[in-house]
């Protein structure tokens, strides 16, 4: 018997500014996540919309944050904030 799994990998881009912005919603089936900062400003990420530039985890310009099941991937939402208009690219892996 084969059981179908609805989640598949997805990717896209999100404009991140001076207000907390959802980059990737929570996903209990997530196997991996990469976030690339495709801008010239630092993007700070956190686990909820309370993230600030003072409390968030920094992703430097043209750098990537990556995690997978081997490292204990975060399955909750990922929010971002920046000091100006920034471009976050994400790639989420599923089963």
C-alpha positions in Angstrom: 0.0 0.0 0.0 1.4 3.4 -1.0 0.6 6.5 1.1 0.8 9.8 -0.7 2.5 12.8 1.0 1.1 16.1 0.0 4.2 18.3 0.7 6.8 18.8 -2.0 9.8 21.1 -2.2 9.1 24.7 -2.9 11.1 27.9 -3.5 10.6 31.6 -4.0 11.5 35.1 -3.0 10.2 37.4 -0.3 10.7 41.2 0.0 11.9 41.9 3.5 11.8 45.4 5.0 11.8 47.2 8.3 8.7 45.3 9.5 8.8 41.6 10.4 8.0 39.6 7.3 7.1 35.9 7.0 9.8 34.1 4.9 8.7 30.5 5.4 5.5 29.3 7.2 5.7 26.5 9.7 5.8 23.1 8.1 5.9 19.8 10.2 7.1 17.9 7.1 10.1 20.2 6.4 13.3 18.2 5.8 15.6 21.2 4.9 15.5 24.9 4.4 17.9 27.4 2.8 17.5 31.1 2.9 19.8 33.2 0.6 20.2 37.0 1.2 20.1 38.4 -2.3 20.6 42.0 -1.3 23.3 44.4 0.0 21.8 44.7 3.5 21.8 42.2 6.4 18.6 40.2 6.9 17.9 39.1 10.4 15.8 36.0 10.9 13.8 34.7 13.9 11.1 32.2 14.9 8.2 34.7 15.2 7.1 38.2 14.2 8.8 39.7 17.3 12.2 39.4 15.5 14.2 42.7 15.4 17.6 43.7 14.0 18.9 43.5 17.6 17.6 40.0 18.3 17.5 38.2 15.0 20.1 35.8 13.6 22.0 37.7 10.8 22.3 36.5 7.3 25.0 38.7 5.6 24.6 40.0 2.1 25.0 37.3 -0.6 25.2 34.6 2.1 23.0 31.6 2.9 21.5 30.1 6.0 20.9 26.3 5.6 19.6 23.5 7.8 18.5 20.0 7.3 17.2 17.0 9.2 20.7 15.9 10.0 21.2 19.1 12.0 17.7 19.1 13.5 15.8 21.3 11.0 13.5 24.0 12.4 10.0 23.2 11.4 8.4 26.3 12.7 7.9 29.6 10.8 10.8 31.8 9.8 10.4 35.5 9.9 12.8 38.2 8.7 13.5 41.9 9.1 16.1 44.3 7.6 17.0 47.9 7.8 15.8 48.6 4.3 14.3 46.8 1.3 16.0 43.4 1.0 15.4 40.3 -1.1 15.3 36.9 0.6 15.3 33.7 -1.6 14.2 30.5 0.1 14.2 26.8 -0.9 12.3 24.4 1.3 12.8 20.6 1.0 10.1 18.1 1.7 9.6 14.3 1.6 
